[in-house]
Amino acid sequence: MAGRIIASWEAVMMTNCMQGMGWGMGLFGLLTLIVLVLAIAALVKYLWCAEGWRTRIGRVPSADRTFK
């Protein structure tokens, strides 16, 4: 009888553990998606703002722009 109680308790713990792992993987996926979206937004801003993309394709930068 004691063996059956321990086995059923372990089954309950394993089920709860698997649900927790599912939430963890979902959270990891969500954080990865957020980081990916922010990286794409930063790349777009880098390429499109302040004549950035124009100077990188061969046009001479404007005289008032300084590079640090």
C-alpha positions in Angstrom: 0.0 0.0 0.0 2.8 2.4 0.9 4.4 1.8 -2.5 1.3 2.8 -4.3 0.9 6.0 -2.3 4.5 7.0 -3.1 4.1 6.2 -6.8 0.9 8.3 -7.0 2.6 11.2 -5.2 5.5 11.0 -7.6 3.1 11.0 -10.6 1.4 14.2 -9.2 4.8 15.9 -8.8 5.9 14.9 -12.3 2.7 16.3 -13.8 3.1 19.6 -11.9 6.8 19.7 -13.0 5.9 19.3 -16.6 3.3 22.0 -16.4 5.9 24.3 -14.9 8.4 23.5 -17.7 5.7 24.3 -20.3 5.2 27.7 -18.7 9.0 28.2 -18.6 9.4 27.4 -22.2 6.5 29.7 -23.1 8.1 32.6 -21.1 11.5 31.9 -22.7 9.9 32.0 -26.2 8.1 35.3 -25.3 11.3 36.9 -24.1 13.1 35.8 -27.2 10.4 37.2 -29.4 10.6 40.6 -27.5 14.3 40.7 -27.9 14.1 39.9 -31.6 11.5 42.6 -32.2 13.6 45.2 -30.3 16.7 44.2 -32.3 14.9 44.6 -35.6 13.5 48.0 -34.5 17.0 49.1 -33.6 18.4 48.0 -36.9 15.7 49.8 -38.8 16.3 52.9 -36.8 20.0 52.6 -37.4 19.6 52.3 -41.1 16.8 54.8 -41.7 17.3 57.7 -39.3 19.6 60.7 -39.8 20.6 59.7 -43.3 22.2 56.6 -42.1 21.4 54.3 -44.9 22.2 56.9 -47.6 25.8 57.4 -46.3 26.3 53.6 -46.2 25.5 53.1 -49.9 28.1 55.6 -51.2 26.8 59.1 -50.8 29.0 61.6 -49.1 27.6 62.6 -45.7 26.4 66.1 -45.2 29.0 68.7 -43.9 27.1 69.4 -40.7 27.1 65.8 -39.6 29.9 64.8 -37.2 31.2 61.3 -36.5 32.2 60.4 -33.0 
